[in-house]
Amino acid sequence: MWIDIIRNGQKMRVYNLHLKSNQVTREAETVLEDINSNRAKALTNIRRMVSNYRRNSMIRKEQVQAILKDMQQVKQPIILAGDFNDTPFSYTYQQFSNRLNDQFKRKGLGIGSTYAGALPGLKIDYIFCR
């Protein structure tokens, strides 16, 4: 979703997004519980996690491409913020960081973790600007 706003006489485009989730939280929690007691079940859940990640990454790629296509038409400053559901090493992050400035890199400190779940320490939420 996006909106054009005018601040101090300057128009800017603000995008708010929530890209497709990886849907691996439940499996990740189960793997952590079963890793020592039921390795076969843990392995099955790891396979399911990888499969979900692969499928949902492809959906996010399509979402990213649609946003980038819209952004190409925008001449004014852009703020792009939300839940990207991907790490700084992902295709998603690379596509946006190649075109916009990651504001955490400009002003933040530390790891910048934005996800407090079964896989702690992940950074999946961002604010980019141009």
N, C-alpha and C positions, 0 to 999 in steps of 0.2 A: 504494500500500500504506500502511496506517496501523496504529498501535498506540497504545493508551492506557497511559500510565505514571503512576506515583505518585512524586513527588519532594517530600520534606519535608512529606508528608501531603497534598499537592495533586495532584489528577489533571489530566493534560493529554493532548491528542491530538497525536501526531506523524505527519505525512504525509511519505512519501518518494515522489517521483515522477520519471518520465522520460517527458516528453511526446513525441509523434511528431516525428521528425527531419525537417528540410527536405530532406534527401538531395540537397544541391547541391554538396558538397565536390569531387567529381570534376569536375563541369562548371566550377566556379569555377577550379580549377587549370588546366584545359584552356584556358579563356578567357584567363587570364593569360599562358599560353604562346603562344596563337595570335593575340592581339589585333593584333600588328604584321605577322605573316607570313601569316595566313589569316583574313581578316576574315569571310568567309562562314561558315566553321566556327565562329568565335567567336560570330557572331550566332545561329547555330543552337543553340549551347550556352546562350547567354543566354536564348533562348526556352524551352528545356527547363528551365532553372533557375526561370524565372518560373512555368511550368506546375506544376512540382513544388512550389514554394512555395505557390501558390494551393491546390492539392489538399491538401497537408499542413496548411495553416493551417485548413482546414475540419475536418480530423480533430482538430486540437488544440482547436478551438472546442468540439467535442462532448466531448472529454476534460475541458476546463475546466468546462463546464456540469455534468458528472457530479460532479466534485469539489466545486463550489460547492453543489450540491444536498445532498451529504453533510454539508458544513460547516454548513449551516443548522440541522441537528439537534444540533450540538455546542455545549454551553453553557460548557464549560471552556476554558482557554487552549489555543491552537493554535500549533504550529510546522509550517510547510509549507516543505519544502526539496527541491531537486533540480535536474535539467536540464529547463528549461522550453522550450528550443529556440526562444526568441523574444526579441526585443530589448525594451528599456524603452519603446519606442514602439508596441508591439503590443497587440492586443486581449487576448491572454493576460495580459500584464503588467498592463494597466489593470484587468482584472477582479479580480485578486488584490490589487493595491495599493489599490483602492477599499475593500477590506474588511479588509486586514491591513497591518502595518507592514513595509516593506522594511528589513531590518536593515543592509544596506550603506549606505543613506541615513542611518541613525541613527549608525553607528559607522565606516563605511569612508571611505577617502580616494582621490582620483584617479579614473581612468576605471573601474576595476573590471573590466577585461577578464577573461572566463572561458573564451574560446575561442581556441586557438592553431592556426589552420589557414590555409587559402588566403585567408580574409577576416579578417585580424587585427583585434583591437580590439573584437570583439563581446562583449557581456555577455548570456549566455543562461542562466546558472545563478543561482539566487536562494535566499535564506532569508527567509521572511516569518513574522511572529508576531502573535498577538492575545492 
